[in-house]
Structures are given as structure tokens and as C-alpha cells.
Amino acid sequence: MAFAHASPPAVLARTPTSLFLKVGSLEYLNRAVLDVVPAEKFRNTRPYPWTNLANTLTSEGYEALRQSMPDTSQADKQVGVKRAYGQGPHDRFLLHFRPGVKVVQPWEEFLAELQGPVYQDFLRRVLGPRTFIPTFEWYYAWEGCAVSPHCDAVRKLATHIFYFNTEADWDPTWGGEILILDSERQFKSHSGPSFDELKVAASLRPSGNGSLLFQRTPHSWHGVRPLQCPPGQLRKLFIVAINVPSFQVWWRRVRGKDPDGFRLQPA
């Protein structure tokens, strides 16, 4: 929820550009795809706004990023972390981008593009003329990991999930589909329904050069059933959380933290 009377400092508008080194000439975002996403159709999609995009990145950009994903040694392994409202844990390797996190050149360039006019203009066209504060995370999940049904935090206007598995390294029989869930408005966002209590509106296979963009609403339930992949295989995602100024975001910034609560200065 945005607070009109709270005036967050201008620095909230984006992650400091000094964190990114823009070098090279390779383009990552596929403008031809982003430019034709129908904004009105997106907003009117039910049970909440979402769209699954094919070829979100250029072929060359996708392959450069896929070949240079950060290693799990850089990430925090989260197992059994308690969630509110009785929701099940979201086990995973999580790497949250912040000062001090080292990424290789293709990812530096891609993160810079996500801060640039092409992506920001796309978001404003689809989501509306807002101030966006993106944060970036890599998620890797192994056998048995699941994402229990949940709605994202209110500070997130939307989430953009990029897929980084291919048919060569992820068998569809292993699961991992992102489920767009319909609560039929029977559950508050601060609750913990099971998969069986929700209807599956769409099941999206997160592999190949594609992505899912969805808007947060009080009923934007989504989740992933337990993975059935062999040991050693990982489901790989890169996620852009599209936050908006709110009192919580402003207060975290005052305390030297980003919208997700991570410190802006390395320890």
C-alpha cells in the first residue's frame, strides 16, 4: 500500500547505478517481444493479471546469461524457514543481489538493462505510470523443494520470473510448473490455504527462453508443487521484484536496507 503523505527520498527510485558496470554491446531484452505485450489484455486477465512470455530475451543474451549463472556457493541455502500464516517453507538456494555480490559481465550488463529505459518503459506501459524499485534474486531449487501457495508482499506491485532451465537439463516429468491459482476470493492474502483448496487457473513450465510477469493483488495466489528431479539437478530462476514506494520501503531505506530488508552496504 502506497502512502501519499509519505515522501520517500528520490534515491528510492532505483538501485544505485554505480552497482552496475555497463560494458559491451550485447542486448539481452528482446524489445520486439516486450513492445507488443498487450497492456489492456494483461490487466484484464483473471484470476489476476499475468502473462507468460516466450523469447523474452534475445537468443544470444539468453545463452550468455544461462552459461554464466552465479554458483550456489554464493547463495544462502534456506531449508525449513518458517513462514507466516501457516504457509509451508520455501526451500531453495537464494542469492539476493546487493553491494558486494560479484556477478560476471553478462549479468552486470543485464542488470543494467533492467535499470534502463527499455525495461522501465515496458513496466510503465503494462503496470501503469509508477515509480518502480526493482530488486533482483536468483532461486535454485532441488528435489523435494516446493513453493507453498501464497500472495506476495503488498510492497511488490509485480514480479517478473525469468526461466533458466532448458529441455536438455530439465525433464518435464520432474515438475516445477508455476501454478497460477484461483482462490475464488475465499481466502485472505494473510492465510495459508493448501493446493487442494485452490483451483489451478494455469500451469506454466519454467524452461526455455521465457518468463512470467504477474501483478500482485489480494488474490494473486501462486505456488510450485514439490520437485521430483534427481539428486544434483536444480530448477533455476531469476526473479525481478517490482516494488513501489510505501511506508515499509521508505522505513527500510532510512535504516539502510533495500525493499526486501537486505542491507545496502556490505557487512
Buried (B, 14 or more C-beta within 10 A) or exposed (E): EBEEEEEBEEEBEBBEEEBBEEEEEBBBBBEEBBEEBEBEEBEEBEBBBBBBBEBBBBEEBBBBBBEEBBEBEEBEEBEEEEEEBEBBBBBBBBBBBBBEBEBEEBBBBBBBBBBBEBBBEBBBBBBEEBBBBBBBBBBBBBBEBBBBBBBBBBBBBBBBBBBBBBEEBBBEEBBBBBBBBBBEEEBEBEBBBEBEBBBEBBEBBBBBBBBBBBBBBBBBBBBBBBBEBEEEBBBBBBBBBBBBBBBBBBEBBEEEBBBBEBBBEEE
